[in-house]
Amino acid sequence: MSGAEDNKSSHAQLSSQIFLDLVDSVIADVASECHRVARLGLDRDLDIVEEELRLSVEARAKIADPSNNLETNTKYVVDIFGQTHPPVASEVFNCMNCGRQIVAGRFAPHLEKCMGKGRKARAKTTRSTTAAQNRNARRSPNPRYSPYPNSASENQLASGSPGVAGEDCSNFTVRENVKGD
Amino acid sequence: MKHSVNRPPTPDEDDVADGFEKDKVTLREIINVKLVESGEKENLMELVRDRLVECGWKDEMRIACREHVKKKGRKDVTVDELIRVITPKGRASVPDSVKAELLNRIQNFIVSAAL
């Protein structure tokens, strides 16, 4: 019995030592693998991915927090990536119709005035008149759009301004030429 | 293998402890040699790796290594340093189920080798 017990205890000690040796060798494998990755710089994409995940978590935390959410809503909107945006888009670009510089957030109401349609149509200026002439000249061969210039000319006649009348004569001349052809 | 080991026929009473230690070391060497010869060591290594990957131990080790690399700077890290840093954590965080399975298997091998 004492011999058997000694054998069992020695076997247990031996097996635990062998197991620790195996674990140490696996640890060495993991360490050398991570060292290689670090020295060769193979984990840079991983760093970027981790950064994105961290930002995403922060954004969710901000949205979940009610007091913080109320404060941020009054000023800026926070998206899923944690970036803040102004309530009205603040980018400035040139209007492709009249050439003015317009803020992106106010482009739609500007177009309503600039295109001369709707209840907020603006009185035509030299630029818009020139643009209108260009559009009329381009569209005149197409009979589908002929009623529109007529209505425009009627509007211009109704205004009764001498300058506008002069421009109206030039428009009429262009139409006569087309009809002649 | 056992017969080729040289032992004194009648150990002296004063050297019982030394004899026991020598006997233990020799026995461990014998077990290691038999593990390698029979291919069981490779099987055990594969089994340990698979079990540790399954339970997420390896990912934890990788995270610890990465943290140390960030702390030190990627150009100043050595493999020995990484091993020194993660060995205590690695030994402590091995799951008990994996440890029990492996110890049982190793003990069975020792018993079969002793026969």
Interface residues (C-beta under 8 A of the other chain):
Chain A: N7 S10 H11 A12 L14 S15 S16 Q17 I18 F19 L20 L22 V23 D24 S25 V26 I27 A28 D29 V30 A31 S32 C34 H35 A38 R39 G41 D43
Chain B: K24 L27 R28 I31 N32 L35 L44 M45 V48 R49 L52 K58 M61 R62 C65 R66 V69 R74 K75 V77 T78 V79 L82 I83 I86 T87 G90 R91 V94 K99 L102 L103 I106 Q107 I110 V111 A114
